Amino acid sequence: TFSIKDADERLAARKAVAQGPLQTKITKLNALLTEAGPDGYLVGGRMTYADVAVYVMTSNIICGFFDGVPRDLYQPFPAITAFHTRMASVPQIRDMYQGITEGVRMAFKAGAASA
């Protein structure tokens, strides 16, 4: 959608993606996170680059940068919201965003994925 110049057309296209193909991908991610096991990490029972990459990606999608993509996109997906909250609560990550009170970086805080 980045190549769409008309703002209204771009907004409509992003809404369509968020309500269509993106839902399929999010459903698959939710299933993967559900199967991850009791520790909730994607690979080998400890946090790896894979966990950080998924956390960043899920945060970026709902941060508000992509107009037309709702910030509550993950509300129907409990495994994604739990994973995001768990990652955002890691002390090093939590401390990085502690002073953020507005803007796109709010999506990196605990609870942002369930808002």
C-alpha positions as CSV (number, residue, x, y, z in Angstrom):
1,T,0.0,0.0,0.0
2,F,3.0,2.3,0.2
3,S,2.9,3.0,-3.5
4,I,-0.7,4.3,-3.3
5,K,-0.5,8.1,-3.5
6,D,-4.1,9.0,-2.8
7,A,-4.6,9.0,1.0
8,D,-8.3,7.8,0.9
9,E,-7.4,5.0,-1.4
10,R,-4.4,4.0,0.7
11,L,-6.6,4.0,3.9
12,A,-9.2,1.9,2.2
13,A,-6.6,-0.6,0.9
14,R,-5.0,-0.9,4.4
15,K,-8.4,-1.5,6.0
16,A,-9.1,-4.2,3.5
17,V,-5.7,-5.8,4.2
18,A,-6.3,-5.6,7.9
19,Q,-9.7,-7.2,7.6
20,G,-8.7,-9.8,5.0
21,P,-5.3,-11.3,4.3
22,L,-3.8,-10.0,7.5
23,Q,-6.4,-11.8,9.6
24,T,-5.2,-15.1,8.1
25,K,-1.6,-14.4,9.0
26,I,-2.6,-13.3,12.5
27,T,-4.7,-16.4,13.0
28,K,-1.7,-18.5,12.1
29,L,0.6,-16.6,14.4
30,N,-1.9,-17.0,17.3
31,A,-1.9,-20.7,16.7
32,L,1.8,-20.9,16.6
33,L,2.1,-18.9,19.9
34,T,-0.6,-21.2,21.4
35,E,1.5,-24.2,20.5
36,A,4.7,-22.6,21.8
37,G,4.3,-24.3,25.2
38,P,4.0,-23.1,28.7
39,D,7.1,-20.9,28.7
40,G,5.6,-19.0,25.7
41,Y,8.8,-18.7,23.7
42,L,9.0,-19.7,20.1
43,V,12.3,-21.6,20.1
44,G,13.8,-23.8,22.7
45,G,12.2,-22.6,25.9
46,R,14.1,-19.3,26.1
47,M,13.9,-15.9,24.5
48,T,15.6,-15.8,21.2
49,Y,15.9,-13.4,18.2
50,A,12.6,-15.0,16.9
51,D,10.7,-13.8,19.9
52,V,12.1,-10.3,19.7
53,A,11.4,-10.1,15.9
54,V,7.8,-11.2,16.4
55,Y,7.4,-8.7,19.3
56,V,8.7,-5.9,17.2
57,M,6.6,-6.9,14.1
58,T,3.4,-7.1,16.1
59,S,4.1,-3.8,17.8
60,N,4.8,-2.1,14.5
61,I,1.6,-3.2,12.9
62,I,-0.6,-1.6,15.6
63,C,1.5,1.4,16.4
64,G,-0.5,3.8,14.3
65,F,2.0,4.3,11.5
66,F,-0.2,2.3,9.2
67,D,-3.4,4.3,8.9
68,G,-6.4,2.0,8.5
69,V,-4.9,-0.7,10.7
70,P,-6.8,-0.7,14.1
71,R,-4.7,-0.6,17.3
72,D,-7.0,-3.3,18.8
73,L,-6.2,-5.6,15.9
74,Y,-5.1,-8.4,18.2
75,Q,-7.9,-8.2,20.7
76,P,-9.5,-11.5,19.5
77,F,-6.2,-13.3,19.6
78,P,-5.3,-14.2,23.3
79,A,-2.0,-15.9,22.5
80,I,-0.7,-12.8,20.7
81,T,-1.8,-10.4,23.4
82,A,-0.3,-12.6,26.1
83,F,3.0,-13.0,24.1
84,H,3.2,-9.2,23.5
85,T,2.6,-8.4,27.2
86,R,5.1,-11.0,28.3
87,M,7.8,-9.6,25.9
88,A,7.0,-6.0,26.8
89,S,7.4,-6.9,30.5
90,V,10.9,-8.1,30.1
91,P,12.8,-5.7,32.3
92,Q,15.2,-4.5,29.6
93,I,12.3,-3.9,27.1
94,R,10.0,-2.4,29.7
95,D,12.7,0.0,30.9
96,M,13.4,1.2,27.3
97,Y,9.8,2.3,26.9
98,Q,9.0,3.3,30.4
99,G,9.0,7.1,29.8
100,I,7.0,6.9,26.6
101,T,3.5,8.4,27.0
102,E,2.4,9.0,23.4
103,G,3.2,8.2,19.8
104,V,4.0,5.1,17.9
105,R,6.3,3.7,20.6
106,M,3.3,3.3,22.9
107,A,2.6,0.0,20.9
108,F,5.8,-1.4,22.5
109,K,4.4,-1.2,26.0
110,A,2.7,-3.9,28.0
111,G,-1.0,-4.0,27.4
112,A,-0.8,-2.3,24.0
113,A,-1.8,-5.4,22.1
114,S,-4.9,-5.9,24.1
115,A,-6.1,-2.3,23.9
